[in-house]
Each structure stands twice: as C-alpha cells, then as structure tokens.
Amino acid sequence: MQSAKVQVKVCGLTRVDEAVACAQAGARAVGCVFYPKSPRCVGEAAARDIRRALPAGVACMGVFVDETYETVMRIVGRTGITAIQLHGSEPPELVERLHREGLFVIKALFADRAPGFDKAGEYSGAVFLAECGRGALPGGNAQAWEWSKAGPIGERHPLIIAGGLDPTNAAQAVRAALPDAVDVSSGVETGPGCKDIRKVEEFIAAVATASARRAILW
C-alpha cells in the first residue's frame, strides 16, 4: 500500500494567532477543549473565532469529557465545529448518535483505564485515539507510555496516538504504533494553552520522517 504522511493534530488551542500558526506549520487539525476542569478549556466565542480563522482543509475539533448529547450539539451549533473528540467514558450510543448528525467523531481509548483498547469494536462510526490514561486529567498528562500497545487497534481501525509526545520522541512513537495521526498538546507548549510554534514546527518535522498506512483521516 502506498504510504501517506502521518497527520498532526495540535490540541488545547486557546488563541487564534497560535491556531493559525499551527496550521501554517503543517497541522491538519487543531483541538479546542470544552472540559471545564482543563487548564486549556476555551469558551465558545474563542473556539468559533479559531474555527473561522483556520485555512481551508484544517479541521477544528471540539474535545469533550462525559458531556451530554445536548451540550455537545449546542456547542456545535454555536461554534460551527464539525469534528468531535470524546475523551471520557462515553457510551457507544453517544458516538453513534453524533456520527448520525454528520460529525467526524474520535473516541479515546486507554491502556490503563476504561474504556480499554478491547472496546474498539463496540464504537461504530468512530476513529480511535489511544493513550495511557494515567494521571489526574483525562488527557495524556505529559506522560510517555508504550505506544506500541496501540498498534493492534490500527490493524482494524483508523488510529491516532497521544500521550507524552514531543519533538524528541514523535518519530519513535510513530514507528512503534504505526498510526494514521498523532495528537500533541503539552509537548509543544510554554505553558497550558500557550503553544511554542518553534516546537510545533519541530514536532511536525519529526513526524514527517515516518509514514502512515492509510489515507488521510480528515
């Protein structure tokens, strides 16, 4: 199969200028977090501005943790985002319902907590993001882990890996898990929600040294 570039999503964006700079550096998606306990949580107006400022072909994704269908759809309507990342213990029914709305849905699965990697077959219509699941927050908590554990998911489903990624280990992680995309946040920051564009560029350059197995996701 012809190889394709591994796509990069930069998550936890809070500022329009940084989101645009990430896109210009080569990110194919940026993430806006709507989890109130996250230090990167962003308001609806800021997310809408980020989404509107992105160039064509770059997705703006909303990240939610155990939110209701009604809350997710309200934010979708107010911001215009068309891609959703569910990063908690959401049931398969929510994934299917959002997918039926025409939304691109990513469901997080975890090596060290539920829902685990073995649940991938239960979530119809989802692309999967794999990470370790250790730490105080639902995200990666800047902890590197055995990315190769996620590899079997990618044999049957589109796969994104996250957790502890930065410019120094991005290529290693890609070679270990053979994902279609990678998701980075704290590994390219100077502080929560403040992206270091030089690190973003270095991260994307490191990812580019490896190859994906399938076509683009978004």
C-alpha positions in Angstrom: 0.0 0.0 0.0 1.3 3.5 -0.8 2.3 5.3 2.3 0.9 8.7 3.3 2.0 11.4 5.7 1.1 10.9 9.3 -1.3 13.7 10.1 -0.8 16.0 13.1 -3.4 17.4 15.4 -2.3 20.1 17.9 -4.7 20.2 20.8 -5.5 22.6 23.6 -5.6 25.8 21.4 -6.8 28.9 23.1 -5.6 31.7 20.8 -6.5 32.5 17.2 -3.0 33.5 16.2 -1.4 30.3 17.6 -4.1 28.1 15.9 -3.4 29.8 12.5 0.4 29.4 13.1 0.0 25.7 13.8 -2.0 25.3 10.6 0.7 27.2 8.7 3.3 24.9 10.2 1.5 21.9 8.8 -1.0 20.7 11.4 -4.1 19.2 9.7 -6.3 19.8 12.8 -6.4 21.8 16.0 -8.3 21.0 19.1 -10.4 23.2 21.4 -11.1 21.8 24.8 -14.5 22.2 26.4 -13.8 20.3 29.6 -14.2 22.8 32.5 -11.5 21.2 34.7 -8.8 21.5 32.0 -6.4 24.4 32.2 -6.8 24.6 28.4 -10.6 25.0 28.5 -11.8 27.5 26.0 -15.1 29.4 25.6 -17.5 29.1 22.7 -16.7 32.5 21.3 -12.9 31.8 21.2 -13.5 28.4 19.6 -15.7 30.0 17.0 -13.1 32.6 16.2 -10.4 29.9 15.9 -12.5 27.8 13.6 -13.3 30.7 11.4 -9.6 31.8 11.1 -8.3 28.4 10.1 -7.4 27.9 6.4 -9.5 25.5 4.3 -8.6 21.9 4.9 -7.6 22.3 8.5 -10.2 20.9 11.0 -11.2 22.5 14.3 -12.2 19.7 16.7 -14.1 20.1 20.0 -12.8 18.0 22.9 -15.4 16.8 25.4 -15.3 14.7 28.5 -18.5 12.8 29.5 -20.8 15.6 28.2 -24.4 15.1 27.1 -25.5 14.9 23.6 -27.5 18.1 24.1 -24.4 20.0 25.3 -22.2 18.8 22.5 -24.8 19.7 19.9 -25.3 23.2 21.5 -21.6 23.9 21.2 -21.5 22.5 17.7 -24.3 24.9 16.7 -22.7 27.9 18.3 -19.1 27.3 17.1 -19.5 25.7 13.7 -17.1 22.8 14.6 -17.8 19.6 12.6 -15.4 17.2 14.4 -15.8 15.9 18.0 -13.4 14.1 20.3 -14.9 12.2 23.2 -12.3 11.8 25.9 -14.2 10.2 28.8 -16.3 7.1 29.4 -18.9 8.0 26.8 -21.1 5.1 25.7 -21.2 3.7 22.2 -24.7 5.1 21.7 -23.4 8.7 22.0 -20.8 8.1 19.4 -23.3 6.6 17.0 -25.8 9.5 17.6 -23.2 12.1 16.9 -22.0 10.3 13.9 -25.5 10.2 12.5 -25.5 14.0 12.8 -22.8 14.1 10.2 -20.0 14.8 12.7 -16.5 13.3 12.5 -16.1 11.5 15.8 -13.0 10.5 17.6 -13.3 8.2 20.7 -10.4 8.0 23.2 -9.5 4.5 24.4 -7.0 3.9 27.2 -4.3 1.4 28.1 -4.6 1.9 31.8 -8.3 2.6 32.4 -11.8 2.2 30.9 -12.8 2.2 28.2 -9.9 0.0 27.1 -8.4 -0.9 23.8 -10.5 -4.0 23.7 -13.7 -1.9 23.4 -12.9 -0.6 19.9 -15.3 -2.9 18.2 -18.2 -1.5 20.2 -18.0 2.0 18.9 -19.5 2.2 15.4 -18.5 5.1 13.3 -15.6 6.3 15.4 -11.9 6.9 14.7 -9.9 6.0 17.8 -7.4 7.9 19.8 -5.2 5.8 22.0 -3.3 6.9 25.1 -2.3 5.5 28.5 -5.0 7.1 30.7 -2.8 7.7 33.7 -2.8 11.0 35.7 -5.2 13.5 37.2 -6.8 14.7 34.0 -8.5 12.7 31.2 -5.7 13.8 28.7 -2.2 12.5 28.4 -0.8 14.4 31.4 2.5 14.7 29.5 3.3 11.0 30.3 5.1 8.9 27.7 4.0 5.3 27.5 4.4 2.1 25.5 2.8 3.5 22.2 3.3 0.1 20.6 0.4 -1.3 22.7 -2.0 0.7 20.5 -0.7 -0.9 17.3 -3.4 -3.7 17.2 -6.2 -1.1 17.1 -4.7 0.3 13.9 -4.9 -3.1 12.2 -8.7 -2.8 12.1 -9.5 0.9 12.7 -8.1 4.4 11.9 -5.8 5.2 14.8 -4.5 8.3 16.4 -1.9 8.1 19.2 -1.4 10.6 22.0 0.2 10.9 25.4 3.6 12.3 26.3 4.5 13.2 22.7 7.0 15.9 22.0 9.6 16.7 19.2 12.2 14.4 20.7 10.0 11.2 20.7 7.4 11.8 18.0 9.2 9.7 15.3 9.8 6.9 17.8 6.1 6.8 18.7 5.0 6.7 15.1 7.3 3.9 14.3 6.2 2.0 17.4 2.4 2.3 16.8 2.1 2.9 13.1 -0.8 5.3 13.5 -2.6 7.4 10.9 -2.3 10.6 13.0 -0.7 11.9 16.2 -2.2 14.3 18.8 0.1 16.6 20.8 -0.6 19.3 23.3 1.7 19.9 26.3 4.7 18.7 24.4 4.7 21.8 22.3 3.8 24.4 24.9 5.5 27.0 27.1 2.5 26.8 29.5 -1.0 25.4 29.5 -2.7 26.5 26.3 0.3 28.6 25.1 1.9 26.9 22.1 5.5 27.3 21.2 5.4 27.5 17.4 9.0 26.5 17.0 8.3 23.3 18.9 5.2 22.7 16.8 7.4 23.0 13.7 10.0 20.7 15.1 7.3 18.2 16.1 5.7 18.2 12.6 9.2 17.8 11.0 9.9 14.8 13.3 6.6 13.1 12.4 7.3 13.6 8.8 10.2 11.2 9.0 7.7 8.3 9.4 4.9 7.1 7.2 1.2 6.2 7.7 -0.5 3.1 6.4 -3.7 4.6 5.2 -5.1 7.7 3.5 -5.9 11.0 5.4 -8.4 10.9 8.1 -9.9 14.4 8.0 
